[in-house]
Amino acid sequence: QVQLVESGGGLVQPGGSLRLSCAAAGFTFSDYTMSWVRQAPGKGLEWVSDIQRGGRTSYADSVKDRFIISRDNAKRMLYLQMNSLKPEDTAVYYCAQGTIRGQGTQVTVSS
């Protein structure tokens, strides 16, 4: 059974940084592309970034050059370093393996 547990969200001022973490269990983590997706209030799900099993990364244009995705296969962990945060980054952030998501962690960017 796939289990994904996100942490690290919170309230941050514009221009600030946060690092999200996702602990994975129940599958061979190193074999899968892993993703971060987010859902802003009143909006649909938005893909943010993913990292392939070999480490190749991709980013949505809205976060490119500000966010960095990484993974530690030995620890079965996925990370998202978020820098230069903007109010429009406010959302619930989910770790995902395919269509399976965790419970999410809230990120609020506000002064």
C-alpha positions in Angstrom: 0.0 0.0 0.0 1.5 3.3 -1.1 1.9 5.8 1.7 3.0 9.4 1.2 3.3 11.8 4.1 4.1 15.5 3.5 5.5 18.0 6.0 7.2 21.3 6.2 4.4 23.7 5.2 3.5 26.9 7.1 3.1 30.6 6.9 5.9 32.6 5.3 6.3 36.2 4.1 6.6 37.0 0.4 10.2 36.5 -0.6 10.8 33.8 2.0 11.7 30.2 1.7 10.3 26.8 2.9 11.4 23.2 2.4 8.7 20.6 2.0 9.4 16.9 2.7 7.6 13.8 1.7 8.2 10.4 3.4 7.3 7.5 1.1 6.5 3.9 2.0 4.8 0.8 0.5 6.6 0.8 -2.9 10.1 0.7 -4.4 10.7 4.4 -4.2 13.8 4.5 -6.4 11.9 2.9 -9.3 9.4 5.8 -9.7 9.1 9.3 -11.0 7.9 11.4 -8.1 6.0 14.7 -8.3 4.8 17.7 -6.4 1.4 19.1 -7.2 -0.6 21.9 -5.6 -4.1 23.1 -5.2 -4.8 26.8 -4.5 -8.0 27.9 -2.8 -10.9 27.6 -5.3 -8.7 26.2 -8.1 -7.9 22.8 -9.6 -4.9 20.7 -9.1 -1.7 22.1 -10.7 1.5 20.2 -11.5 4.6 21.9 -9.9 7.6 19.6 -10.5 8.7 16.1 -10.9 11.9 14.1 -10.7 12.6 10.9 -12.6 14.2 7.9 -11.1 17.5 8.9 -12.7 17.3 12.4 -11.2 16.1 14.4 -14.2 13.9 17.2 -13.1 11.1 19.3 -14.6 9.3 22.4 -13.4 6.2 24.4 -14.2 7.0 27.8 -15.7 5.4 29.4 -12.7 8.0 28.0 -10.3 11.1 27.6 -12.5 14.2 29.1 -11.1 12.6 29.4 -7.7 11.8 25.9 -6.6 14.2 22.9 -6.5 13.0 19.3 -6.3 15.2 16.6 -5.0 15.1 13.0 -3.7 17.0 10.7 -1.4 16.4 7.2 -2.5 18.2 5.6 0.5 15.9 7.5 2.9 12.8 7.2 0.6 12.3 10.9 0.8 11.2 13.6 -1.7 11.9 17.3 -1.1 10.8 20.6 -2.5 13.0 23.7 -1.7 10.8 26.7 -2.3 12.6 30.1 -2.6 11.4 33.6 -3.4 7.9 32.7 -2.5 5.0 34.7 -3.8 1.4 35.0 -2.5 0.2 33.1 -5.6 2.2 30.1 -4.3 -0.3 29.8 -1.5 -1.8 26.3 -1.8 -2.0 22.8 -0.4 1.1 21.0 -1.7 0.9 17.3 -2.3 3.6 14.7 -2.9 2.5 12.3 -5.7 3.4 9.0 -7.2 1.4 8.8 -10.4 -2.2 9.5 -9.4 -1.6 8.7 -5.7 -1.2 11.7 -3.4 -0.5 12.2 0.3 -2.7 14.3 2.6 -1.0 17.5 1.7 0.7 20.3 3.6 -0.6 23.9 3.6 1.7 26.7 2.4 0.5 30.2 2.9 2.5 33.2 1.6 1.3 36.4 3.1 2.6 39.5 4.9 
